[in-house]
Amino acid sequence: MNRIHYSPEAQNDLLTIKEYIGVELLNPSAAKNTVAKITKKIRGLKQYPEMGIPLSSITNIDTNHRFFPCGNYLVFYHVIMKNIYIDRVLYGKRDYITILFGDMLTDG
């Protein structure tokens, strides 16, 4: 069985999403539902770890990362053997390439 691991950044991303929707937008119910929807879709990776789109298909960066949309958010992850690593959960309109690979982009 595949096992899912959340990076500290991904854990923080989910907490930030929940806080933003719940506190800033004053909608705790939507906050809870949004995070639940995201984590439910992430759990689907246990059965279908390759369900996401290869990130290398939309960028010139050679990477084994994959992603999938969930509402307004994108879940970025990579798979090593039977381990699925959730790297980030980011708002889809952010500059996620720079957030994920900023160091690689400036080193070139």
C-alpha positions in Angstrom: 0.0 0.0 0.0 1.2 3.5 -0.9 2.0 5.8 2.0 1.4 9.6 2.0 3.9 12.0 3.6 3.3 15.7 4.0 6.2 18.1 4.0 6.2 20.8 6.7 5.5 23.3 3.9 2.5 21.4 2.7 1.2 21.1 6.3 1.6 24.9 6.7 -0.1 25.5 3.3 -3.2 23.6 4.4 -3.2 25.5 7.7 -2.8 28.8 5.9 -5.7 28.0 3.5 -7.9 27.1 6.4 -7.0 30.2 8.4 -7.4 32.5 5.4 -10.9 31.2 4.4 -12.0 30.8 8.0 -10.7 34.1 9.5 -10.0 36.5 6.7 -13.1 35.6 4.6 -15.1 34.9 7.8 -16.3 31.5 6.6 -15.2 28.7 8.9 -17.5 26.2 7.3 -16.0 26.8 3.8 -12.5 26.6 5.3 -13.2 23.2 6.8 -14.9 21.9 3.6 -12.1 23.2 1.4 -9.3 21.6 3.4 -11.4 18.3 3.7 -11.9 18.3 -0.1 -8.1 18.8 -0.7 -7.1 16.1 1.7 -9.7 13.6 0.4 -8.3 14.1 -3.1 -4.8 13.6 -1.8 -5.8 10.3 -0.2 -6.8 9.2 -3.7 -3.1 9.1 -4.5 -2.8 6.0 -2.4 -4.7 4.1 -5.1 -3.7 6.2 -8.1 -0.3 7.8 -7.4 0.3 8.8 -11.1 -3.1 10.6 -11.4 -1.4 14.0 -11.5 0.0 15.8 -14.4 3.8 15.8 -14.8 5.1 19.2 -13.9 7.7 18.8 -16.6 4.9 18.9 -19.2 4.3 22.6 -18.5 7.8 23.9 -17.7 11.3 23.5 -18.9 12.5 22.2 -15.6 13.5 18.5 -15.5 11.5 17.2 -12.5 9.7 14.2 -11.3 7.1 16.3 -9.6 3.4 16.0 -10.5 0.4 18.1 -9.7 -3.4 18.1 -9.8 -6.0 20.8 -9.3 -8.5 20.8 -6.5 -10.8 23.7 -6.7 -8.7 26.9 -6.7 -5.6 25.0 -5.4 -2.9 22.9 -6.9 -1.3 20.0 -5.0 2.3 19.3 -5.9 3.8 16.0 -5.1 6.4 13.3 -6.1 6.5 9.6 -5.8 9.4 7.4 -4.7 8.6 3.7 -4.7 5.5 3.3 -2.5 5.9 6.7 -0.9 4.0 9.8 -2.0 5.4 13.0 -0.8 3.1 16.0 -0.8 5.4 19.0 -1.3 3.1 22.0 -1.5 -0.6 23.0 -1.7 -0.7 26.4 -3.4 -3.4 28.7 -4.7 -3.6 28.2 -8.4 -3.0 31.9 -9.4 0.3 32.1 -7.5 3.6 31.9 -9.3 4.0 28.3 -8.2 7.0 27.6 -10.5 9.0 30.3 -8.7 7.8 29.1 -5.3 8.8 25.5 -6.0 12.0 26.1 -8.0 13.1 29.6 -7.3 16.7 28.5 -6.5 17.0 26.5 -9.7 15.6 29.4 -11.8 18.2 31.9 -10.4 21.2 29.5 -10.5 21.0 29.2 -14.3 
